[in-house]
Amino acid sequence: MNRIENFIEGQSNAQGDVYLRQVESIPETAQRVSGVNGQLILGHSESGHDHAVCERPGVELYQDPSNGFRAFLKIALTPVALQAEPADLVHHKTGPDAHPTIRFPAKPGNYEVLRQQEFARGQWVRMAD
């Protein structure tokens, strides 16, 4: 199992090419995203080691329709539920180059998710792993 690092409130947090920061609210224009095989994918990897949070009631992912590099994670679970089963951002890769799991605070919160980008072939694209 990867080591676990707690999300540091009031700061930007990162797991590889996925950057996170706490925000007050999620824009009304953001569109809810369905999970894939029980996972909410915050950062997709072509090689299969995605950055994901387990999909369950009270944990939702939203996409900014005007910016493909920006999404939002909503954790609306009670502190008791989060202490029993924490919300973790897991890097689905093993070995020495796997990123630590990020454990979100045991309280409801909204998080902006920014994906690293690069300029390639004349346009901005998501950074490839």
N, C-alpha and C positions, 0 to 999 in steps of 0.2 A: 504494500500500500504506500502511496506517495505520502510525504509529510504534509501536515496541515498548518496553514498560516491563517490567522484571523484577519478579516477585512478590517482595515484601519479607518475608522470614521473620521471625516473631515479631510481626508487625503485622497489622491488618486491611487488606485490599486491596479496592478497589472498581472496578467497570466499570459506570458508569451506575447502574441500580437493582439490580445484583447485587453482594453483599458476600461476601468470601471470607476465611477464616482457616484456618490449619493446625491440625489436631487429631490427637491420638494414634491414635484408632481410629474406625471407623464402627459405630454401634449395630447389634446383631444383628437388630433389628426392621426396619431399613431395607430397602427393596425395590428390587431392581435395575430400572433403566429402560432400555429399548431406545432406540437412536438413531433419528433421522429423516433419511433421505437422507444417511447417513454422518456425521451431526452429533449430538453429545450436547448438547441444549438446556438451558443453565443458566438462561437468562432468555428468555422468549418475548415477542415484540412483535407486536401486532396489525397493525402496518404492515410487517412482514416483515424487520426488521433485528434478528434474534435475537442473543443472546450465546451462543456455542457453542464446544465443543472437538471436534476431529476424532475420530470414533469409530474405534478400532483396538484390537487385542488389548493388554491391559495398562492400558487407560484405561476406567474404568467409572463410571457415574452411578447413585446410589441416592437414593430418595425416602424421607423420613420419613413413614410412614403416618399419624401422628397430627398432623402439621403441614405443610400444603400450601405453606408459605413457606420450608421448610427441606429441603435436599437435601445430598448428600455426593458428592464427586468422589474417586475412588481412582486414583492413578497408580502402577502397579506395574511400571514399566519399568526396565531397568538404566540407570545413568548413561551408558554408551556409546550405547545406543539413543536416549536423550533428547538427547544431544549431536548425533547424526546427524539426528534429526527431533524437534525440541522439541515439548512439549505447550503449546499456546497457546490462550488464551481470546480468541476473535475476535468483534468487534462487526461483524456483517454489514451495514454501512452505509458509504457513502462520503461524502466532502465534509467541510467544516470542522467539523461537529458530530458526527463519528464519534469514538467513544472509542478510545483507544490499545489495541493488543493487549497482553494480559498474558501474559508467558512464565513458566511454572512452573519451579522449580528443576530442575536435571538430576540428580534423584535421586528415588527412590520417596517418596510422601507421600499423606496423606489431608487433604482440605479440606472444611470446612463451607461450604455455599452458602446464603446468606440472601437472600431476595427482598424488596425494599421493598414495603411495604403501605400502604394508605390506608383510612380509614373512609368508606364510601360506601353510601348507601341502607340504613343501619342495620346494616351488617356490615363486617368486615375483608375486603378483596379485594386481589389483587396490583395494584401500581401499574401503570397503563397508560402506554405510551410515547406 
